[in-house]
Amino acid sequence: RRILVVDDDSDTRQLSVDVLAGFGYDVEAAIDGAAGWEALQASNYDLTITDNKMPRMTGLEMIEQLRSARMTLPVIMATRHLPTNEFMRKPWLKPKATLQRPFTNDDLLEAVKKVLRPEDNNDGRKEALLPKHV
């Protein structure tokens, strides 16, 4: 399974990549939401894990770009600052799972395994449910 890790903190990004790669995942990384969005347009992934507060484009803005492009790629938001109010206002932006920082390697692996259940068979390109008044 291919995973994109998007985080502006280089230590957190590298640790996540190392942990996931150590468990057999094919992992790539991006330094912020804008770089993540570019990677998502260029390649296919089974999952993206993103921070929220990043320069150039937040994780929430990246999810909004994904959904506007009708990509249903599952997202795990791993951040200290969950945009809960935005998820309530725009429920179609809510990620498949969230991880509150700080989180353990086991927390990360458990969230990834839960989201990438084999029965999902999600290729990340199916049409997303968007609000009727976009």
ZAMARGU-4260 file (C-alpha; in steps of 0.2 Angstrom, whole numbers, plus 5000, padded with zeros to 4 digits):
<rodrens>
0) 5000/5000/5000 | 5006/5018/4996 | 5005/5031/5009 | 5009/5050/5008 | 5015/5058/5024
5) 5013/5077/5023 | 5021/5087/5038 | 5031/5102/5039 | 5040/5096/5055 | 5055/5086/5047
10) 5058/5075/5063 | 5039/5070/5064 | 5038/5067/5045 | 5054/5056/5045 | 5049/5046/5060
15) 5032/5043/5052 | 5040/5038/5036 | 5053/5026/5045 | 5039/5018/5056 | 5028/5015/5041
20) 5041/5009/5029 | 5048/4997/5043 | 5031/4989/5042 | 5031/4986/5024 | 5022/5001/5017
25) 5028/5011/5002 | 5029/5028/5009 | 5033/5045/5002 | 5034/5062/5010 | 5029/5080/5007
30) 5035/5095/5017 | 5018/5105/5017 | 5001/5104/5011 | 5005/5112/4994 | 5019/5100/4991
35) 5007/5086/4996 | 4993/5092/4984 | 5006/5092/4970 | 5011/5074/4975 | 4993/5068/4976
40) 4990/5075/4958 | 5005/5066/4951 | 5004/5049/4959 | 4991/5037/4966 | 4991/5033/4985
45) 4980/5022/4996 | 4981/5034/5010 | 4988/5051/5015 | 4993/5056/5033 | 4993/5075/5036
50) 4997/5088/5049 | 4985/5103/5049 | 4995/5119/5053 | 5008/5120/5039 | 5014/5134/5028
55) 5008/5137/5010 | 4993/5126/5012 | 4985/5118/5028 | 4980/5100/5029 | 4962/5105/5029
60) 4965/5115/5013 | 4973/5100/5005 | 4958/5089/5010 | 4947/5102/5003 | 4957/5102/4986
65) 4955/5083/4986 | 4937/5083/4989 | 4934/5097/4976 | 4944/5085/4964 | 4931/5072/4969
70) 4945/5061/4976 | 4940/5050/4990 | 4957/5045/4996 | 4956/5042/5014 | 4965/5054/5025
75) 4972/5053/5043 | 4974/5070/5051 | 4988/5069/5064 | 4990/5086/5072 | 4990/5095/5089
80) 4976/5107/5083 | 4961/5098/5075 | 4950/5110/5066 | 4934/5102/5074 | 4923/5118/5070
85) 4927/5116/5052 | 4923/5098/5052 | 4906/5102/5060 | 4903/5116/5047 | 4909/5106/5032
90) 4907/5087/5036 | 4913/5081/5019 | 4931/5087/5024 | 4932/5076/5040 | 4946/5064/5038
95) 4944/5045/5040 | 4953/5045/5056 | 4962/5058/5067 | 4978/5056/5078 | 4980/5069/5092
100) 4999/5074/5094 | 5009/5068/5102 | 5005/5050/5097 | 5015/5034/5098 | 5021/5023/5084
105) 5008/5010/5089 | 4994/5023/5088 | 5000/5028/5070 | 5001/5010/5065 | 4984/5006/5072
110) 4976/5020/5063 | 4984/5016/5047 | 4978/4997/5048 | 4961/5003/5053 | 4959/5014/5038
115) 4967/5002/5025 | 4957/4987/5029 | 4957/4975/5015 | 4939/4976/5013 | 4939/4994/5009
120) 4946/4992/4991 | 4946/5011/4989 | 4957/5017/4974 | 4956/5035/4980 | 4948/5040/4963
125) 4930/5037/4967 | 4918/5052/4967 | 4916/5060/4984 | 4901/5066/4992 | 4901/5085/4991
130) 4888/5098/4997 | 4874/5102/4985 | 4879/5120/4985 | 4897/5120/4981
</rodrens>
